[in-house]
Amino acid sequence: MNVWSPYWPTPDIEAGLPMDIAEYILGYQAEYAEEPPEVSPAVEQVLGRPGRTLTRWAADHAADLT
């Protein structure tokens, strides 16, 4: 069974990223995965349309990603 641990070797750590930096990045990503930040209203003001989620963006660009 694959269970993630903060001490599990990751590509960043294996590539030589210092452990404290790698742990900070992983913690930051985990925090955003649990509670994504709100999108600023400036996104819609600049783009002229609401911002997209990563899921929506990936679906819109699926052909480009294969």
Long-range contacts (C-beta under 8 A, 24 or more apart in sequence): none
